[in-house]
Structure formats: C-alpha cells, structure tokens
C-alpha cells in the first residue's frame, strides 16, 4: 500500500500542466526572460547541420515520449533531436536532456506550400522517454473543441528572435498574448480568409511570436489551474513580428485531438 501511495504521489508530481516553478503572471506584453523551468514542457528542436546541431523551432512535451510541434518545422531528409530541461541555451545548467527524434508524424493534410490552409502540426516520438522531474513535465492537451474567449490571457514562449531581424536570445522568453477571437481575426483588415476555424489568433499589438518560436506553445491556464498547450506557433506577418492587427496565428490544438490520440496510440 505504501509503495502504491509513493507511486501515485510521484505520478501526481509529474502530472501535465502543473509546473513546480510557477511562471511569472505578468501583464507585460513585450517579452521578458521567463522564470527558469516555469514552462517545463518547452523544448528546443534542433536540426543536424552536419558538424553541429542548431535550434530551429520550439515544441511542447505532451507525454514522456511525445513532443508536439509545427509541420513547417520539419523538412524531409533532415535529422532532428529534442532538448528538454533547457533554459539558457548558452550555458550548461544541469537539467538538460537531449534525445533523438525516432519518428516524426506530420499531419497528412499539411501542405508546405500553403500555410494558410492549416493543419500545421506534427508529432515527434522520442527515441526514449524523457526523464520527468521538477524541471521537465508535460503540458496538458485541451479537450476537443475547447475554445478560449476573446482577450483571454495566454503566453507564447520560445527562443525566437527578440524583434524583426533581431538576435536570438539565450534565455527562454515569454510574452503575454491575449486571445483574439475568430470573428475579429477573420476581418478583412486583420487576417481575413487566411485564418481557418482550426487556428487561433493571439496578440496583434505590441508583441507576437517571431522567427524561431515556430512550433512552440501558446500556453493558456484553464479554470482547473492547469496549463494547456492550446496552440502551436504557425505563422505571423510578413511585415514584421509585431504588426498591428496581424496577431500570431497558431494551430488550435483542440481541433486535432483525434489525430493526436490515434497517432500516439498506433505508434
């Protein structure tokens, strides 16, 4: 009985969407250094450049062996690996764990020549399960069809460029990106018909996702207090990373529950 209790306590400690180090709940809209390990599902997706690996996208650990990212982050014929427990990419800090991507599943309806067509989502099966700890935990997946209301406060996280054509930061960044509802985002002076119902917009004011944030999560805290990977960074404005009425567009994860569940169950 005691062993079972300890096992249940251990499982609860690594339950989804429950960081050991609560994130800064700041209303600041321009990006700030995140609290270390407060987004413990955030991963750095690295691509093999031949003699070295380099950061190319973000992603979210959703189970110990599975990572969620964007379809456009994956190029055929390239090799990828995932870095978990990362905070400052310039400094070895101890919790980092690097695991090769064993299999990659891109949504079958993803069209690399048409970002606005949607389905920009991919799953990576790791070559071995991640070591879960207080600094590495999975995000929760929102229930199917779940939609957060307009102006709901969510956060984008990643190591993307600090501003248009700017530098890549060494430390994980976070920025408040309030949800923009579909009715607003599909207006002609916003994103118009480029936004599908399987997408979610957030931001469109002072701050947005930028190059290098692709594939990373839009983190939204549910009424249950848990954090959900509600979106996957898909695309932004060609005029720059912080463009009025051109919020960052995310793949809405709650539109793809059946594909996520069946892919993981069958592999």
Secondary structure as UniProt FT lines:
FT   HELIX           2..13
FT   TURN            16..17
FT   STRAND          32..33
FT   TURN            36..37
FT   TURN            40..41
FT   STRAND          42..48
FT   STRAND          53..63
FT   TURN            64..65
FT   STRAND          66..69
FT   HELIX           71..73
FT   TURN            76..77
FT   STRAND          80..84
FT   TURN            89..90
FT   STRAND          97..106
FT   TURN            108..109
FT   TURN            112..113
FT   HELIX           115..117
FT   STRAND          122..126
FT   TURN            144..145
FT   TURN            150..151
FT   STRAND          153..158
FT   TURN            164..165
FT   STRAND          173..180
FT   HELIX           182..185
FT   TURN            188..191
FT   HELIX           192..194
FT   TURN            197..198
FT   STRAND          199..202
FT   TURN            211..212
FT   TURN            214..215
FT   STRAND          217..221
FT   TURN            223..224
FT   STRAND          227..235
FT   TURN            238..239
FT   TURN            244..245
FT   STRAND          248..252
FT   HELIX           253..255
FT   HELIX           257..265
//
